[in-house]
Amino acid sequence: YEVGSKAQQLIQQLAVSTENAEGFSLQQGIIKFQDRIWIGANSALKTKLISSFHDSAMGGHSGILATYQRVHKLFAWSGLKNDVTEYVQQCD
């Protein structure tokens, strides 16, 4: 969360109140959005997560929708669907 200013702001807010009106919460030092781990602005981590859910034996090079559903089930970030779409379209 050191990468993004929004993450720093959320940590400060959630340190006072563990949940906010936007659906963010802080649980054991992890920011969650609607019970999913919020990634924030860390683009390298986003790519690693998408890769893990798409390229691995578990992912089986599934299409956009299947990959998106797997990632979305556990993680959240702004532009997640677009990031998954771009990644899968670039996959050979």
C-alpha positions as CSV (number, residue, x, y, z in Angstrom):
1,Y,0.0,0.0,0.0
2,E,3.1,2.3,0.0
3,V,2.6,2.9,-3.7
4,G,-0.6,4.8,-3.8
5,S,-1.9,7.9,-2.0
6,K,-5.4,6.5,-1.9
7,A,-4.2,3.5,0.1
8,Q,-2.4,5.8,2.5
9,Q,-5.5,7.9,2.9
10,L,-7.7,4.8,3.5
11,I,-5.3,3.4,6.1
12,Q,-5.5,6.6,8.0
13,Q,-9.3,6.7,7.8
14,L,-9.7,3.0,8.7
15,A,-7.3,3.2,11.6
16,V,-9.9,5.4,13.3
17,S,-13.0,3.5,12.1
18,T,-12.4,0.0,10.7
19,E,-15.1,0.5,8.1
20,N,-16.2,3.4,5.9
21,A,-19.3,4.3,3.9
22,E,-17.7,3.3,0.6
23,G,-17.4,-0.4,1.5
24,F,-13.7,-0.4,2.5
25,S,-12.5,-2.0,5.8
26,L,-9.2,-2.7,7.5
27,Q,-8.7,-6.3,8.7
28,Q,-5.3,-7.3,10.2
29,G,-3.5,-4.6,8.2
30,I,-5.2,-5.6,4.9
31,I,-7.6,-3.2,3.1
32,K,-10.7,-4.9,1.9
33,F,-13.4,-3.7,-0.4
34,Q,-16.7,-5.6,0.0
35,D,-14.8,-8.5,1.7
36,R,-12.3,-8.8,-1.1
37,I,-8.6,-7.8,-0.8
38,W,-8.1,-4.4,-2.3
39,I,-4.9,-4.1,-4.3
40,G,-4.8,-0.3,-4.9
41,A,-2.3,1.1,-7.4
42,N,0.3,-1.7,-7.4
43,S,0.3,-2.5,-11.2
44,A,3.0,-5.2,-10.8
45,L,0.9,-7.0,-8.3
46,K,-2.2,-6.8,-10.4
47,T,-0.3,-8.4,-13.4
48,K,1.0,-11.2,-11.1
49,L,-2.4,-11.9,-9.8
50,I,-4.0,-12.0,-13.3
51,S,-1.2,-14.1,-14.5
52,S,-1.6,-16.6,-11.7
53,F,-5.3,-17.0,-12.3
54,H,-4.9,-17.2,-16.1
55,D,-1.6,-18.8,-17.0
56,S,-1.3,-21.4,-14.2
57,A,-2.6,-25.0,-14.4
58,M,-5.5,-23.8,-12.3
59,G,-6.4,-21.1,-14.8
60,G,-5.8,-23.2,-17.9
61,H,-5.6,-20.1,-20.1
62,S,-9.3,-19.6,-19.6
63,G,-11.0,-16.8,-21.4
64,I,-11.7,-13.3,-20.2
65,L,-14.9,-14.0,-18.2
66,A,-13.6,-17.1,-16.4
67,T,-10.3,-15.3,-15.5
68,Y,-12.2,-12.2,-14.4
69,Q,-14.5,-14.2,-12.2
70,R,-11.6,-16.0,-10.5
71,V,-9.7,-12.8,-9.7
72,H,-12.9,-10.8,-8.8
73,K,-13.9,-13.4,-6.3
74,L,-10.9,-12.7,-4.0
75,F,-9.5,-9.3,-5.1
76,A,-10.7,-5.8,-5.9
77,W,-9.2,-2.8,-7.7
78,S,-10.3,0.0,-10.0
79,G,-10.2,-1.2,-13.6
80,L,-10.0,-4.9,-12.7
81,K,-12.2,-6.0,-15.6
82,N,-10.3,-3.9,-18.1
83,D,-6.9,-5.1,-16.8
84,V,-8.1,-8.8,-17.1
85,T,-9.4,-8.1,-20.6
86,E,-6.2,-6.5,-21.8
87,Y,-4.0,-9.3,-20.3
88,V,-6.1,-12.2,-21.8
89,Q,-6.2,-10.5,-25.2
90,Q,-2.4,-10.3,-25.3
91,C,-2.0,-14.0,-24.3
92,D,-0.9,-16.2,-27.2
